[in-house]
């Protein structure tokens, strides 16, 4: 079986859904082709200047870009590349980048993935909201509409993706999206993110061994509203510390640091830049909890090391507590959050048990297998 993945950007050095899925599908024994652009998107260009090597067994076909604007990227030759490869299945990723648009009226064996989040469309009021809607209508809506009309399957990779996309698409096709039920998850690689008892408590950040470290590893961006956690941390005993990994050292990161100093004091937190996977795994193992306010691959990487998760219980995270891993809802009254955190077992045995559950639910091999079952019509 031959599988093509069509996506606007493909950066193995960074890794994201398209990279991890292509690797997993190749490991499952399929011949995998990725058709993508020759661009690194501007929102990560300060972190990555080269693509990196693709996973073993994955063929990458990069097309010359003829138009780009922000994350939007357009190229000719997609259908020609597909014709040459003659795939049995096509997976379209990243409708907001407009790149996959040419395939939908030509190919019928397309599974389209939706990753839209509510926070992506959070501000739909005022000037910024008008701008968001205008850009969507002019540059993106036709791609979404073509995907909804012509795809074999529509699959969400966060529980809120269909609702978020439907809000922007609107009308009859928006209602079609709201009625979709096929879903996979983001995931992690167990050989990259795992529990290592030798790293436990060795945070190397100047905190004592009896400190309890809460880690958040994500790009620090205003829409993630990390400030929402400050009242919770203030409610916790002082041995609880917050480690934020992913600072771009931009204006928002500096303003967040200023606020944290004012609210918590310099000893209650640390902010680090992006880390490679090896160091990030070490930091996860040195931590005791993982905190997230919006969906991200890194939450599943943290779960893979056995960390209990702290997150708001809205639709974006609905599938996580249902998977059996340890999940604590960030909600008022915060004293209940504090009490639940104090009750979580942090022993090596408890952590190892959480790792086993995370692998069964969220390993990339499991995620890829679930997607193929949907494509084959075995699940819905």
C-alpha positions as CSV (number, residue, x, y, z in Angstrom):
1,X,0.0,0.0,0.0
2,X,1.3,3.4,-1.0
3,X,0.4,6.5,1.1
4,X,0.9,10.2,0.2
5,X,0.9,13.0,2.7
6,X,0.2,16.4,1.3
7,X,1.2,19.3,3.6
8,X,2.4,22.8,3.2
9,X,5.5,22.5,5.4
10,X,7.5,19.4,6.4
11,X,10.4,20.0,8.8
12,X,11.8,16.7,10.2
13,X,14.2,18.6,12.4
14,X,11.3,20.2,14.2
15,X,8.8,17.3,14.0
16,X,5.1,17.7,14.0
17,X,2.0,15.7,13.1
18,X,3.0,15.3,9.4
19,X,6.5,14.2,10.3
20,X,5.5,11.8,13.1
21,X,2.7,10.2,11.0
22,X,4.9,9.7,8.0
23,X,7.5,7.9,10.2
24,X,4.9,5.8,11.9
25,X,3.3,4.8,8.6
26,X,6.7,3.8,7.2
27,X,7.4,1.7,10.3
28,X,4.1,0.0,9.8
29,X,5.4,-1.2,6.5
30,X,3.8,1.2,4.0
31,X,5.6,3.1,1.2
32,X,5.2,6.8,2.2
33,X,5.6,9.9,0.1
34,X,5.4,13.4,1.4
35,X,4.5,16.2,-1.1
36,X,5.3,19.6,0.4
37,X,6.8,23.1,-0.2
38,X,10.4,24.3,-0.1
39,X,9.6,26.7,2.7
40,X,10.2,26.9,6.5
41,X,7.2,28.9,7.9
42,X,8.1,32.3,9.5
43,X,6.7,31.4,12.9
44,X,9.6,28.9,13.4
45,X,12.2,30.3,11.1
46,X,14.1,31.8,14.1
47,X,14.5,28.2,15.4
48,X,15.1,26.2,12.3
49,X,17.2,27.2,9.3
50,X,17.2,23.8,7.6
51,X,14.7,20.9,7.1
52,X,16.7,18.0,8.6
53,X,16.7,14.5,7.3
54,X,13.4,12.7,6.7
55,X,12.5,9.5,8.6
56,X,13.8,6.3,7.2
57,X,11.7,5.1,4.3
58,X,9.9,8.4,3.7
59,X,10.2,10.0,0.3
60,X,10.0,13.8,0.3
61,X,9.0,15.7,-2.8
62,X,9.5,19.4,-2.3
63,X,7.8,21.7,-4.8
64,X,8.9,25.3,-5.6
65,X,6.8,27.9,-4.0
66,X,5.0,30.3,-6.2
67,X,3.2,32.3,-3.4
68,X,3.5,32.6,0.3
69,X,1.9,34.8,3.0
70,X,2.4,34.0,6.7
71,X,1.7,30.3,7.0
72,X,0.0,30.2,3.6
73,X,2.1,28.5,0.9
74,X,1.0,27.7,-2.7
75,X,2.9,25.6,-5.3
76,X,2.2,24.0,-8.7
77,X,2.8,20.3,-9.4
78,X,1.0,18.6,-6.6
79,X,-1.3,16.5,-8.7
80,X,1.5,15.6,-11.1
81,X,3.6,14.3,-8.2
82,X,0.6,12.3,-7.0
83,X,0.0,10.8,-10.5
84,X,3.6,9.7,-10.6
85,X,3.4,8.0,-7.2
86,X,-0.2,6.6,-7.7
87,X,-1.0,6.4,-4.0
88,X,-3.7,4.1,-2.6
89,X,-4.4,6.7,0.2
90,X,-3.8,10.5,0.4
91,X,-3.6,12.3,3.7
92,X,-4.1,16.0,3.6
93,X,-2.8,18.1,6.5
94,X,-2.9,21.8,7.1
95,X,-5.9,23.3,5.3
96,X,-5.2,26.7,6.7
97,X,-1.9,26.7,4.7
98,X,-4.0,26.3,1.5
99,X,-1.3,24.0,0.0
100,X,-3.6,20.9,-0.4
101,X,-6.4,22.7,-2.2
102,X,-5.6,21.3,-5.8
103,X,-6.1,17.7,-4.7
104,X,-9.7,17.6,-3.6
105,X,-11.5,17.8,-6.9
106,X,-9.1,15.4,-8.6
107,X,-8.6,12.6,-6.0
108,X,-11.3,10.7,-4.2
109,X,-9.1,8.6,-1.8
110,X,-8.3,11.6,0.5
111,X,-8.4,11.6,4.3
112,X,-8.3,15.2,5.5
113,X,-7.1,16.0,9.0
114,X,-8.4,19.0,11.0
115,X,-6.4,20.5,13.8
116,X,-8.2,23.8,14.2
117,X,-8.3,25.0,17.8
118,X,-10.7,27.5,19.5
119,X,-7.7,29.6,20.6
120,X,-6.7,30.0,17.0
121,X,-9.9,31.9,16.3
122,X,-10.2,33.3,19.9
123,X,-10.6,36.9,18.9
124,X,-13.4,37.2,16.4
125,X,-14.6,40.5,17.7
126,X,-13.3,44.0,16.9
127,X,-10.6,44.8,14.3
128,X,-8.4,41.7,14.9
129,X,-11.5,39.5,14.6
130,X,-12.5,41.2,11.4
131,X,-9.0,40.7,10.0
132,X,-9.0,37.0,11.0
133,X,-12.4,36.4,9.3
134,X,-11.3,38.4,6.1
135,X,-8.1,36.4,5.7
136,X,-10.0,33.2,6.2
137,X,-12.7,34.1,3.7
138,X,-10.3,35.4,1.0
139,X,-7.4,32.9,1.3
140,X,-8.5,29.8,3.2
141,X,-12.3,29.2,3.0
142,X,-12.3,27.6,-0.4
143,X,-9.7,25.0,0.6
144,X,-11.8,24.0,3.6
145,X,-15.0,23.9,1.5
146,X,-13.3,21.7,-1.1
147,X,-12.0,19.4,1.6
148,X,-15.5,19.0,3.2
149,X,-17.2,18.4,-0.1
150,X,-14.7,15.9,-1.7
151,X,-12.7,14.1,1.0
152,X,-13.3,10.4,1.6
153,X,-13.0,11.0,5.4
154,X,-12.7,14.0,7.7
155,X,-10.7,13.3,10.8
156,X,-10.0,15.7,13.8
157,X,-6.8,15.4,15.8
158,X,-8.1,17.5,18.7
159,X,-11.6,17.0,20.0
160,X,-12.6,20.6,19.3
161,X,-11.2,20.8,15.7
162,X,-14.5,20.3,13.9
163,X,-16.4,22.8,16.0
164,X,-13.6,25.4,15.6
165,X,-13.4,24.9,11.8
166,X,-17.2,24.9,11.5
167,X,-17.3,28.3,13.3
168,X,-15.2,29.8,10.5
169,X,-16.7,27.9,7.6
170,X,-20.3,28.5,8.6
171,X,-23.5,27.6,6.6
172,X,-24.3,24.1,5.4
173,X,-20.7,22.9,5.2
174,X,-20.1,24.2,8.8
175,X,-23.0,22.0,9.9
176,X,-21.5,19.1,8.1
177,X,-18.3,19.6,10.1
178,X,-20.1,19.8,13.4
179,X,-21.6,16.4,12.7
180,X,-18.3,14.7,12.1
181,X,-17.1,12.1,14.7
182,X,-13.9,10.6,13.4
183,X,-11.0,11.5,15.7
184,X,-7.4,10.6,16.4
185,X,-5.0,12.3,18.8
186,X,-1.6,13.9,18.8
187,X,1.0,11.6,20.3
188,X,4.6,10.8,21.2
189,X,7.5,8.4,20.6
190,X,8.2,6.1,23.6
191,X,11.8,5.8,22.7
192,X,12.3,9.6,22.8
193,X,10.1,10.4,25.8
194,X,10.2,7.9,28.6
195,X,10.6,7.7,32.4
196,X,14.2,7.7,33.6
197,X,14.4,7.4,37.4
198,X,18.0,8.5,37.3
199,X,16.9,12.0,36.3
200,X,14.2,12.3,38.9
201,X,14.7,15.4,41.0
202,X,17.8,16.4,39.1
203,X,16.5,19.7,37.7
204,X,19.8,21.5,37.7
205,X,18.0,24.8,38.2
206,X,19.2,25.6,41.7
207,X,16.0,24.3,43.4
208,X,16.3,21.9,46.3
209,X,15.5,18.2,45.9
210,X,12.3,18.5,47.9
211,X,10.9,21.0,45.4
212,X,8.0,19.9,43.3
213,X,8.4,21.1,39.7
214,X,5.6,21.9,37.3
215,X,6.8,22.0,33.7
216,X,5.2,23.7,30.7
217,X,7.1,23.1,27.4
218,X,5.5,25.0,24.5
219,X,6.1,28.1,22.4
220,X,5.3,31.0,24.7
221,X,2.5,32.9,23.0
222,X,-0.1,35.4,24.3
223,X,-3.1,33.4,23.1
224,X,-2.0,30.5,25.4
225,X,-2.8,32.7,28.4
226,X,-0.2,31.1,30.7
227,X,-0.9,33.9,33.2
228,X,-4.1,32.0,34.1
229,X,-2.0,29.6,36.1
230,X,-0.4,32.2,38.4
231,X,-3.3,32.2,40.9
232,X,-3.0,28.4,41.2
233,X,0.7,28.5,41.8
234,X,0.2,31.2,44.4
235,X,-2.2,28.9,46.2
236,X,0.4,26.0,46.3
237,X,3.1,25.6,49.0
238,X,6.3,27.4,48.1
239,X,8.1,24.1,47.3
240,X,6.1,24.0,44.1
241,X,8.1,25.7,41.2
242,X,7.2,26.4,37.6
243,X,9.5,25.6,34.8
244,X,8.6,27.1,31.4
245,X,10.5,25.8,28.4
246,X,10.0,27.4,25.0
247,X,10.8,31.1,25.3
248,X,11.6,32.9,22.0
249,X,12.9,35.8,24.2
250,X,10.4,38.1,22.6
251,X,8.3,40.9,24.0
252,X,5.6,38.5,25.3
253,X,8.2,36.3,27.1
254,X,9.7,39.3,28.7
255,X,6.4,40.6,29.9
256,X,5.4,37.2,31.2
257,X,8.7,37.1,33.1
258,X,8.1,40.5,34.6
259,X,4.6,39.4,35.7
260,X,5.9,36.2,37.3
261,X,8.6,38.1,39.2
262,X,6.0,40.5,40.5
263,X,3.4,37.8,41.4
264,X,5.6,34.9,42.5
265,X,9.1,36.1,43.1
266,X,12.3,35.0,41.2
267,X,12.7,31.7,43.1
268,X,9.3,30.2,42.1
269,X,9.9,29.9,38.4
270,X,12.5,29.5,35.6
271,X,12.1,30.3,31.9
272,X,14.3,28.4,29.4
273,X,14.6,28.6,25.6
274,X,13.6,25.7,23.3
275,X,15.4,22.4,24.0
276,X,16.3,19.4,21.9
277,X,14.4,16.2,22.6
278,X,17.1,14.6,24.7
279,X,17.3,17.6,27.1
280,X,13.5,18.0,27.1
281,X,13.1,14.4,28.2
282,X,15.5,15.0,31.0
283,X,13.6,18.1,32.1
284,X,10.3,16.1,32.0
285,X,11.8,13.5,34.2
286,X,13.1,16.1,36.6
287,X,9.6,17.5,36.9
288,X,6.6,16.2,38.9
289,X,3.6,17.7,36.9
290,X,3.0,19.0,33.4
291,X,0.8,22.1,32.8
292,X,-0.8,23.1,29.6
293,X,-3.5,25.7,28.7
294,X,-4.0,24.7,25.0
295,X,-3.5,21.5,23.0
296,X,0.1,20.8,22.0
297,X,2.2,17.7,21.1
298,X,4.4,18.4,24.1
299,X,1.5,17.5,26.5
300,X,1.6,13.9,25.1
301,X,5.4,13.9,25.3
302,X,5.1,14.8,29.0
303,X,2.5,12.1,29.5
304,X,5.0,9.7,27.9
305,X,7.4,10.3,30.8
306,X,4.7,9.5,33.4
307,X,3.8,13.1,34.4
308,X,0.3,13.9,35.7
309,X,-1.3,16.6,33.5
310,X,-2.8,19.9,34.7
311,X,-5.0,21.5,32.1
312,X,-8.4,23.2,31.7
313,X,-11.1,20.7,31.1
314,X,-12.5,22.1,27.9
315,X,-13.2,20.1,24.7
316,X,-9.6,20.3,23.5
317,X,-8.5,18.0,26.3
318,X,-11.6,15.9,26.6
319,X,-10.0,12.7,25.4
320,X,-7.0,12.8,27.8
321,X,-8.8,12.1,31.1
322,X,-10.9,9.4,29.3
323,X,-7.7,7.6,28.4
324,X,-6.9,6.7,31.9
325,X,-3.8,8.9,32.5
326,X,-3.6,11.2,35.5
327,X,-5.4,14.4,34.7
328,X,-6.2,17.3,37.1
329,X,-8.6,20.0,35.9
330,X,-7.5,23.6,36.3
331,X,-10.6,25.2,37.6
332,X,-11.9,27.3,40.5
333,X,-11.9,26.9,43.4
334,X,-8.2,26.5,43.1
335,X,-7.9,25.0,46.6
336,X,-9.4,21.8,45.1
337,X,-6.6,21.8,42.5
338,X,-4.1,22.1,45.3
339,X,-5.7,19.2,47.2
340,X,-5.7,17.0,44.1
341,X,-2.1,17.7,43.3
342,X,-1.1,16.8,46.9
343,X,-2.9,13.5,46.5
344,X,-1.2,12.4,43.3
345,X,1.2,9.5,43.7
346,X,4.6,10.6,42.5
347,X,6.5,7.3,43.2
348,X,8.6,5.6,40.6
349,X,6.0,2.7,40.4
350,X,3.1,5.1,39.9
351,X,4.9,7.0,37.3
352,X,5.8,3.8,35.4
353,X,2.2,2.8,35.4
354,X,1.2,6.1,33.9
355,X,3.8,5.6,31.2
356,X,2.3,2.3,30.2
357,X,-1.2,3.8,29.9
358,X,0.2,6.7,27.8
359,X,1.9,4.3,25.4
360,X,-1.4,2.3,24.9
361,X,-3.3,5.5,24.2
362,X,-1.0,8.0,22.6
363,X,2.1,6.4,21.0
364,X,2.5,7.6,17.4
365,X,2.2,4.0,16.2
366,X,-1.2,3.7,17.9
367,X,-2.3,7.0,16.4
368,X,-1.3,6.0,12.9
369,X,-3.0,2.6,13.2
370,X,-6.2,4.4,14.3
371,X,-6.1,6.7,11.3
372,X,-5.7,3.8,8.9
373,X,-8.7,2.0,10.5
374,X,-10.8,5.1,9.9
375,X,-9.6,5.3,6.3
376,X,-10.4,1.7,5.7
377,X,-13.9,2.3,7.1
378,X,-13.4,-0.1,10.1
379,X,-14.2,2.7,12.6
380,X,-16.1,5.9,12.5
